[in-house]
Amino acid sequence: MIFTQKADDDLASLVKAVDAVQKTHADLGTVVVGVSGVEPSDFEKLQATHKLTTPLTVSVEKDGPKRYNLNKEAAVTVLIYTRGGNIFKNFAFRDTKSAAAQAADIAKAAEQALEKK
């Protein structure tokens, strides 16, 4: 799960890295959730420009689902789960540029999580 407070080209870079993993691992389920002011139109524009395969949606709750207790200081939060629903790794970034810079590490962690039983 990728929670984001911004829909921009840096976010698209991160999502494309995860999309690449998704293409070779059908078991990976990924979704990008817009929070804190991201609007459906922001994701529509991002999708039109970048042709992402990962689903993009906007949270009903402005700051994301309360049970996730997302840090409002983090522009991007990535939660990687293993099969069975345990968190394998999590990442939090102050801005989307920092998240994009770590896209390869996030994609690698997603692949590693798929290997966990």
N, C-alpha and C positions, 0 to 999 in steps of 0.2 A: 504494500500500500504506500502510495506517495501522497502526502498531504502538502498542499502548496498555497501560499498567500499571493502568488504572482504567476501569471501565465505569459511567459516571454520565450525568446529564442534559447536562453540558457536552460530553462526547464525542458524545452523540446529536445535539447542535446541529451539530457539525462534520460528522458523517456525513450528516445531512440536507442540508447544503450540497453535499456531493459527490453525494448521491443526485439532487439537482436537475440536476446536470450529466449524470449517467448517463442520466436520462430523455430528454434531447435529443441524446445522443451515444452511440449503441449501441456504438461502438468502444471506449469507456472501460471498462476492466475494473478493478474496485475490490474490495478485500477488507480487512476489519479483523481484525487478529491480536492476540489478548490474550497478554500476556507477564507475567512476574514476579508470579504469583499470581492473575491473572484466571482465573476458573473458568467452565466452560460455563454454569453456573446464573446467573452474573452477566450473560452475554449473553442468556440466555433471558428474564430479567427485563427487560432493556433492550429487547429485541425486542417483548415483550408490551406494553410501555408506549408505545413510539415507532413501531412498525410500519415499521422500516427496510427498504430494499430491498437495500442492500449486504450481501453475505455476512459473517457474523461467525464467527470460528473461534479456537481457542486453540492456541498453539504447543506442539508436542511438547517442544521444548527450553525450559526455564523462562524463560531470558532472551532468547528468540528465536533464530532460526537464527544460528549462529556467523559465517557468511560475511557477514552484514549488520553485524556489529560494532556493535550498538546501544549507545548511551550509556545506562548504567544511571541516570544523573541525569535523563534526559528521560522524563517520564511519557507523552508522546506524540511519536512520530516519524512524519513523513509523507514518503514517497518517491514522487516523480512521475516516471514514465518516459515517454520518447517511443516511438514505434513503433520496433522494432528493439532495445529493451532498454537504451538509454542513459538515465542519470538526467538529467532536465531541471531539477528543483528538489528541494530537500529542506528540511524544516522540523523543528525540534525544540523542544519546550516543556517547561518544568519542571512544569506542571500542566495539567489538562484545561481549566480556565477560560481560560488563555492561548491554548490551541489553538482554543477556541470563538470567542474574540475575533478570531482571524485566519481564520475559516472562509471568508469571502468571498474573501480573497487566495488561499487554497488552492484553492478552486473555480475561480477565474480562472486560476491556474497550470495546473490540469488541462485546462481548455479550450485554453490556449495550447499545451500539449504535444501535444494532438490535431492542432493545425495544423501542427506540425513534420513535416517529411518526412525 
